Amino acid sequence: MTHSAPLIKTPDGTIESISKAMGKHLVSIEEANGEVAVHIHCDALVECMIQLRDECAYQQLMEIAGVDWPDRDPRFEIVYCLLSLTKNHRIRVHLTTNEDHPVPSVTSIWPVAGWLEREVFDMYGVLFSGNADLRRILTDYGFSGHPQRKDFPLSGYVELRYSEEEKRVKYEPVQLAQDFRNFDFLSPWEGADYVLPGDEKSGEGAGNGAPPPPTPKTTDTAAQTGAGNAANKEAVKRSVRKPKATGDKA
């Protein structure tokens, strides 16, 4: 079965030409799953990008992404996605850095990088030296922290709300109405393999479902319902009523 997407093959000699252009600045280069990943030294970023644009014909910068590896040193990995219009091929350029080691800006090569670098700075806190407008782009001006870091809490640190009493927008510490819950995502038709809250009173084992319902009450004889011949005669007596007297005389 053929796939609807076109097959993009890495042009012959791509690995060799990139390795030659990067020279001593190259850390490693590998191809996996039809994608070429180029790892370089952080300080040589601008020089390597110029070489990739002019010598290897990767003319366009499509994206800059960040990755947080809290257990690594350096902690952050910055990924540049480049496109060659003449080769119809894409590559990724990787480098590592820490929050106190600025990454050289590539805005002098691709002006669009200004917005992309601001996004990485906002989400991860990575600094870019040479970016003339390095400020937050997705979060608020007074936002605390960087949301894409692995140690950033899901609920954040502060919340923004409008105070009806003070007639203004204000920041407050996050106060959750309830804690985050864990779901087991089990099939509702099979039941849980543990005793649900409340089922322990029934004495049933885990996984047996709800306890059996009590035996329903039934009325097997007419006497149990209050019916019978005596009740029928009494009902007839009550239904026969004397006509009401009227004011007309014969």
N, C-alpha and C positions, 0 to 999 in steps of 0.2 A: 504494500500500500504506500503510495507516494504522499508526501507531506505537502500541504498547500503553500507553505512558505518556501521561498527560493533558497537553494543551497549556496551559502557563501563560503567559498574556499579561500584559504590563506594563499596569497600569491607566492609563487616559488621565489626563494631567496630572501623572503621577508626577515626571517630570524637573523640571517647573516648580515644583511644591510643595516639593520637596527643595531646589532652588536658592534659593527664597525663604526657607526656614527656616534654611539654612546662612549665608546672607548673606556677609559679608566673610571668614568662615572657610573658605569653599569654594575649593579650588584648581582642581578640574575635575570634571566629571560626564559620563559617556558610557554609552551602552547598546550592547552588542555581544553577539550570539548569544543574545538574549533575556534578558540579565543587565545590571543597572544597577550601575555602579561609581562610588562617591562618594569623591573624594580631598579630604582636609581637612588643615589645619595641626595638628601634634601637640599644641601647647599648648591648643588649643580643643576637645580630644576630649570632655571631660565635658559641656560646654555643648552641643556638637553632638549628642551621644547623647541628652540630655534632650529636645532639640527633635525628634529623629527618633522618640522614644518617644511624646511627648505631642502634638506637632503633626502628625506624619506617620503615626502609628499603627503603627509598627514596635515591637511590644511585647516581643518576646523576643530575647535574645542566644543564638544557637545555637552559635557557635564563635569562637575566636580563633586565628589561624594566623600563623606567621612565615615570612618569605622572606629569604634571604641573597643579596645582590648584592655580591660582594667588590669589583667594579670601580666601584661607584657611591659617591657621597658625598651624603647619608647612606647607610650600607651596608644597613641593615635596613628591611624593609617589614612592618608589622603590619596584618593584615586581620581585620576584624570582620564576621561574618555575622549579619544581622538578619532576623527573620521577622515579618510582619504577619499575625496571625490573622484580622483582619477583612477584609483584602484578598486573602488567600491569595497573598502575594507576598514575595519575598526580595530583599535588596540586600546589597552589600558596601561596607564603609567602609574606605578605605585611608589610611595615614599612614606617614611615613618617620622614622627616628631612627638614632642611633648608640649604641654600648654605653655611652658616658659621658653620654648625655642621657636621663634617665628619662621614661617615658611615664606620664601621669596614669592612675591606676587607676579603673576603672568599677565597683568593688565596691559603691559607695554606690548605684548604680542597679540593678545585677544582682548579687546576692551570689554567684551561680554563677561569676562572672568570677574569683573568687579562685583556683579550681583551674586555670582556663584560663590565667591570667597566670603562674601558677607553672610550667606546662608550657612556655610560650614562654621564660620565664627560664631554665629548665633546659636546653632544647635550643639556644637561641641566645645566651643571656647578656644579653638585654634587661632593663633594670630598669624596675620599675613603682612610682612614688611613690604612697604611700597604701595599698598592700597590706600589711596587718598581719602576714601570714604568708608572706612571699616567701622560699621555700626550695625546694630540689630536690624533685621529685615522682616522677620516673621513674628517675633514676640514684641511685647510692649517695651517702652523705654525704661520703665522701672522694674522689668522682669528680673527675678533672681535665679541664677543657675543656668544650666544648658540642658534642654529637655532630652536630647538624644544620647546623653551619657548613660551608661548602664547603671550607675549608682543614683540616678535621678529618680525620686519616688513617682509612682504613677499618679498620685493626687497632687503633686507639686508641693511647694512650700507655702504659698499664699494664694488667696483667691480674691478676685475683683468683684465687687458688688456695689449697687446703688443704695445708699442709706437714706431712707425716707425721713428719718429724724433730723439728720444733718443736711439733707438736700444736696448731696454731693456723692461722687464716686470715690470709694475708699478701698484700700487693701487691708485684708485681715488674714490671720493664720487659718489654714484649712481646718475645718471641723466637719468630719464625716458623720452623717446621721447614723450610719451603720458601717461595720467593718466589711472589708472585702470577703466575699464568700467563695468557698471552693466547691466546684460542681464535679460530680463523678461521671456525668454524661452517659449513664447506663440506660438501657432500653426500658421504657416504662412497662413493657409487656412481660419482661423477665423478672423484674424486681431486683432489689439490692441484695448483695450477699452478706449483709450485716443486719443486725436488729435495728429497726427504725425507732426513733424516739416515741415512746408510748407503747410499743409492742412488747416491751419486756414485762409488762404487767400481765399479759395474757399467758405467759409461760410457754409461748411458742418458740421454736428454734429459729436461728437466722436463716433467712432465705425462704421461709414457709409462707410469706405473705401475711395478710391480715387474718386475725382470729376468726373462726367460724361464727356466723350469726346465731343468736339464741333461737330455740325452737318456738315458732309462732303459736299463739293461742288460737284455738278453733272452737266452734260451737257445734257439737255433734248431735245434740238433741234439742227438741223444741223447748223443753223446760229450761235449758240454759239461756235461752234468748228471752224468756218471759212470755213466750207464746203458748198456744194450746187452746182447748175448748173453753176453759174458764176465762181466759183472757179475751177470747172472741165474744163470749156472751156479755162480758162487761163492756166491751167496745160497742156492741149493738145497743145496750141500754143508754150509753152516753150519746149515741148518735140520734136516738129518738127523743126529740124535744117537744114540749108543748108549744102550740102557737101563741104568739104574744097577743095580749088583749088589746083591742082597738077602742077608740072612743065612739064608734058608730053603734047604734042600737037598732034592732029589727023593728 
